[in-house]
Amino acid sequence: MAEAVERYPLGRDTAESKRLNEQHKLIIEIVDGAIDSSIPLDRISSVADVATGTGVWLWDVQQALSKIVNSSARYFHGFDISPAQFPAAPDGIELSVQDVLTPFPPEHRGRYDLIHVRLLVTALGESEFETAVRNMLDILKPGGYLQWVEIDYTPLYDPKITHHPKAMPMIQSWTRYMDQNNISRNAPDVVAQAFETAGLVKVVNRPFLVRGREDIKARAQAWQLGFWSTVMPLVLQRTGDASNGGVASEKAKEIIGDLAAAFTEGEVIDVRFGTVIGQKAK
């Protein structure tokens, strides 16, 4: 997955791990929980989290499922292309390095009742989503569920949807970066199509708004500011809008300063989430 590593704009250090853990708390509130309500929890004995990062989703799910009676011991496994953010020896959770674009080891095939994956939009090109789905389908049990949460960036391209003028430099830089790097504008739709093409059944693409949610407004603003602050210097270099790291840092500081000013005036960038659920035929 060398191409995906080059496309991926975020780091894997301690600061980024902390940001990911805070992001997790917000996302599960936006999408109404770590596991979609349509998935029967009493039938889950083995769980995989692909692109697990810090393993925070897996840990939360382990705690939640421990409260539900099950006839057999549960098994939890996290996969990621890099071990850099793996926590130290999490109790009851196995972790291993795995590229989602290559087949999983034979011992995992047909093993999992639930596979979760989230936010690979900046790591995969649109043409790679189906490959990822087929590889995960191979390790899913018949009747098992695949749940994929992604971001929908189409509002950033819609001229009918307005944003604060001070947010526009960030939006313009980010959408230019997306287009130059084949990042999907509407990843939930691409994922849903990949599910159907791969043969998953009962596919549902459930949308969730961020803008307009007053209950999470301040946290959403902090999340958006943190994300774009992190990626903007690299974005400016990769789009050719900055000739070197020093210039990129200065330009990014100005762009993010304007974005912060827009947030103080009530702006929330209109990005949306989609949870796509599908079941492997029995």
N, C-alpha and C positions, 0 to 999 in steps of 0.2 A: 504493500500500500504506500509505496514511496511517493507517488503523486499526491495522495491525500495528505501525507505528512507535510509536504511543501505547501499545500493549499491552506492547511489549518493555521489560523492566525494567532492562536493563544499559546501562552507558555504552559509549563508544567511545574512551576516552582511552588513554594509554600504560600505565597500571596495568592496565586491563582487557585490553589486548592481551597483556600479559605473563601474565595469568591464563589467557587463552584458549590461549596456547601451552603452558602447563603442563598445562592440562586436556586438550589434544590428546594429549600423551604418555601420560596415564593412560587415556584412552578407547581408544586403539588397543591398549593392553595388555588392557583389559577385554574388548574385542570381537575379540581375536585377530588384530589387524592392520589396516592402513589399507584394504586391499582384501579382501573376503571370499574365503575359499579356494575357493569354488565358481566364481569368475569366472576364465576362462582368460587369463592375463596375456599370452601370446604373440599374442593377437588384438587387443590394445589399441594403437591408433595415435593416437587423439585422446581427450583427457580433459577433462571440465568439472567444476568444483567450484562448486556453487551455495550462496550464503550463505557465501562463502569466508572472510570476516573478514580475518585476517592472512595468509591463503594458506598456512598452515603444513601443512595436509594435502596440498595440491597440491605443495608443495616436496618433502615426504617421498616422495610417489608418483613424482615426476619422478626422484628419486635411485634409487628401487627399480627402476623400469622401465628405467633406463639400463643396468642389468646384464643385461637380457634382450635377446637378439638379435631384431631386427625388420627387416623388409624395407624399411620406409619411415620417414622422419623422423616423430617424434612431435610432437603439438601439445597444449599445455596452456593452459586458459583458466579464470580464476576470475571469478565474478559475485557481486556483493553490492549490496544496496540503498543502501549508503553506501560511499564511497571512504575514509572516515576512518581505517581500519585497514590499508589497502593498504600493503605494503612498497614501498620505493623501487626501481623498475626491476628486478624480479627477472629474472635471466637465463633466457631460454627460456620465460617464462610471461607470457601476456597477461591483463590485468585490466580489467574494465569494470563500470559501474554497471547493475544490472538488478533490477527488481522481479519476483520469481518469480510474482506474481499477474497479470502482464501478459505477453502473447506476446513471445518473444525476437525480435530482429531477423532478417530473412530470411536473412542470410548464415550464420546458425548452424543453420538447419533441416536435420535429417538428417545432422549433422556428427560426432556423438560416439559412440565405442564404449563409453564408460563415463561416466556422470554420477553424481557423489557429492553428497549433501546431508546435513546433520547439524544436529540440535538447533534446529529451528524451533518447538518446542512452545510456547515463550513468545511467539512472534511471530505465530503463525497461530491463528485460531479453528478449531474442528473442521470447520466447513463449508468452509473454505478449502483444506484439504489436497488435495482432488480437483482443484481448479483448478490448484494448483501442480504436481501430477503431470502433468496434461494438457499444461501448458506445457512441462515438461521432456521429455515424451514426443515433442513436436514436434521437438526438436533432437537426439533420439537416432536413431542409425542403425538400420535394420532388423537385428535380431539383437543389438543393443547392450544393455548392462545399466544399470539404474538401481539404485543402492544408497543407502538412506536409513537413517541411524542416529538413533534417538530414545530418549527416557526414558519409562519406565513408572512412574507415581506411584501406581498402585492400592494398593500395600502401605500407603501412608499413610492410606488410608481403610478398611482391613480391620481390624475389631475383634479378629480372631484373631491379628494380628501386633502384638506389643508393642514399645514403645520405652521407653527410660529416661525417668522422669518429668521430668527436667530438659530433655529434648528436646521435650517436648510443647508448650510455648508457641510454639516455632518452627514445629512441624508444624501447629498449629492456625491460626497466622497465615498460613502459606503455603497451606494448603488453602482457607482462606477467600478468599484473593486469587485462587487458581486458579479457584474456582467463580464468583466475581464477574466474572472476565475471560474466561470461556469457554475456559479452557486445558484441553486434553485430559488426562484422568486416565490414559489408556492410549494414548499416541500411536503406539506401534508397531502396535497393532491397527487404529487408524484409517488409518494409512499403508498397511498391507497390504490393507485393504478398498478404499482409493482406487486402489491398483495394479490390483486385479482389476476394479474398475468401469471403469477407463480402458482395459482390454484387454491389460495386460501378462500374460505367460505365465510358467509355472514360478516362481510367487511363493512365496517362503519367508520366514517371520518367525522369526528365530533369537534366542532369549532369552539374556541374560547377567546373572548375579548380581554384585552388589558386596559385599553383606553375606555374611560367611563366607569371603571371600578373604583369608586371613591374609597372603599374599604382598604384597598391596597395601593392607593395612589403614591404615597410617599415612598413605599418600598419599591414600587415599580420604577419610579424616577431614579432611586439610588441604584437599582440593578442596571438600568439603561446607561446611566452615567458611568458606572463602574466598567461595564462591558466596552463601551465605545472609547473610554479613556485608555483602556488596555490595548485595544487593537489599532487605534488611529495612527500612531507613528508608523507602524508596519504597513497599514493600508496606504498611506501617503507615499511611501517608498515604492510599493509594488505597483501603484497606478502611475508612477512617474511624476507625481505632483510634488515630490521632494527629491532632491539630488543625493542626499546623504542623511545619516541618522540625526545629525545636529539640526539640519533644516527641518526634518520631519518632526522632531520634538517641539520646535518652536511653533510650527504651523499647527500641530495637534493641540498645543496648549491654547492657542487662540480659538480653534474650532470647539474644543471642549468647554472653554470659558463661555462662549456664546450659547452652547447647549445648556450649561448650568443656569445661565441667565434666563433662558426660555423656560426652564423648569420652575424657577422662582416665580414666574408669571403664570404658572398653572399647566404648562404643556406636559403631555405624556405622548411619546412617539407611538404611532398606531401600528404596532406589530401585533400579530395574533398567533395563537397556538392552535394546534390541531392534534388530537389523540386519535390515532388510527388503530383499530382493533380488528383482528382476523383470527379465524379458527382453522386449524389443520383438519382436513376431512378425516373422519374416523374410518 
